[in-house]
C-alpha cells in the first residue's frame, strides 16, 4: 500500500502535468510538442521519485493530451488513427523510460549501500589488526564489531576460553548464544533485528556471534563472522607462541642449571670413586670394611652415571653434542652391555634374540650404548623380581628395531607418551622405585638424533616392552640439535 510520501509525490506530479498541459494549450502547442513536454516530465519524475509515481502521471498526461490536443478537442475521443498511435507510443515510451530510470536509480542506491557496507567491513578489518594480541580479545572485538557496523549490540562467545563478551544492547541470553555454537547452525531473525552465526576457522567451529539492531545483509553478517573468527584465532596463536617461547626459555635455564650441577658433582665423585677403588684394590680391609667401601664405590659410580646423564641431556638440548657415527654390530654391542651390567641385573636372566642378519647400523657407539643401557636398567628396576628380560633385534622395513621386554610392570595408555618427558615418572612407581625421570628423555633424544624413534607397549599380563628403531642408512658426522 502506498505510503503518505508516495501519495504526496503522486499529487505533486499530477499537478505538474496539469500545469504543463495548461501552458502548452495557452501557447497553442501541437500534439507533438505537448507530448515531448509531458514525456520530459514523466522521465524526470521517474528519475527522481520512481516507477509508481511516473506511471500515474503518464496516464494523466495521456488523458490531457487526448482531451486538449487531439480532434475533437475537449472530448475523450480520438477520430484520427495517427493520434492513437502517437498516444500509445507516448505511454509506452513513458512507461519504458520510467522502468529504466527506476532500475538505474535502484542500482545506484544498491551500489551506494554496498559500497558503504564494504567500507565498514574494510574499516573493521583494519581495526582488528590494531587489537593488542597480548590482551584478552573478546570484549574489544565485540565493541569493535558493534561500532564499526553501526549496530545496536553484539555478543561474542569464544569457545577456546568459554568467555562471553557483550557490547551495547542485545536482549539475547547466554544460553541462546551458546546454542548457536552447539547446534552448529546459522540463525536468522530469531526476533526482529537479531542474527546469529557460528564462528568457523575452515570447517572447525570456534565460537558464535550475535548481532542486534537494524538488519545487515547476509554477506555482511557472514563477513563480520569470518573476521571475528580470524581475530580470535590470531590472538590464540599469539598466546600459544608466547607460551611456547616461555617454555623454551625455561627449559634452557633448567638445562644450564643441570649442566652446572653435573660439572660441580664430577670432580668430588671422581675423587671418591678413585679412593674407594684404591682401597678395594689394596685388599687390606676386613669383611665389614670391604663391604662398606664396596657400597661407597657402587653408589659413587651410580652418581657418576647420573652426572653423565645430566651432562648429556644439557648437550643434546644445546646442540653442542658431536656425534661420530660408525658401523656397529648390534649383536656384539648388546653382548657387551649385558656382560658389563651383570652385577646390576639383581638376579634377572637376560635372553638376547637376534632375528636380523646382519645386525649392522651406522650410529654413534657411545650414544647408542647409553640408550640401550638405559632401557636395560629400566627393565631391571621395574620388572618383577628374578623375572626374565628379553632383548630382541628384528628387521622391520629399512629399520633395525631393538625391543627390551620385562615382566610384571605395566604403564597405562595415558602415561605412555608422558614417560618420555624429562622428569616425569609413572604415577604407580614414584614411591616404590628410585629414579629421576631423566633416562627415557635421553633415550628419545638419542633416537631422534639418529633419525629413529622410540616407543613403549605395555600389557598387564605380558609386561612392558620398550622399542627403539634405528635406520640402516649411513649418516655423516654432524651436530645433533
Secondary structure, 3 states (H helix, E strand, C coil): CCCHHHHHHHHHHHHHHHHHHHHHHHCCCCHHHHHHHHHHHHHHHHHHCCHHHHHHHHHHHHHHHHHHHCCCCCCCCCCCHHHHHHHHHHHHHHHHHHHHHHHHHHHHHHHHHHHHHHHHHHHHHHHHHCCCCCCCCHHHHHHHHHHHHCCCEEEEEECCCCEEEEEECCCCCHHHHHHHHHHCCCEECCCCCEEEEEEEECCEEEEEEEEECCCCCHHHHHHHHHHHHHHHHHHHHHHHHHHHHHHHHHHHHHHHHHHHHHHHHHHHHHHHHHHHHHHHHHCCCCHHHHHHHHHHHHHHHHHHHHHHHHHHHHHHHHCCCEECEEEEEHHHHHHHHHHHCHHHCCCCEEEEEECCCCCEEEEEHHHHHHHHHHHHHHHHHHCCCCCEEEEEEEEECCEEEEEEEECCCCCCHHHCCHHHCCCCCCCCCCCCCCCCCCHHHHHHHHHHHCCCEEEEEEECCCEEEEEEEEECCCCCCEECC
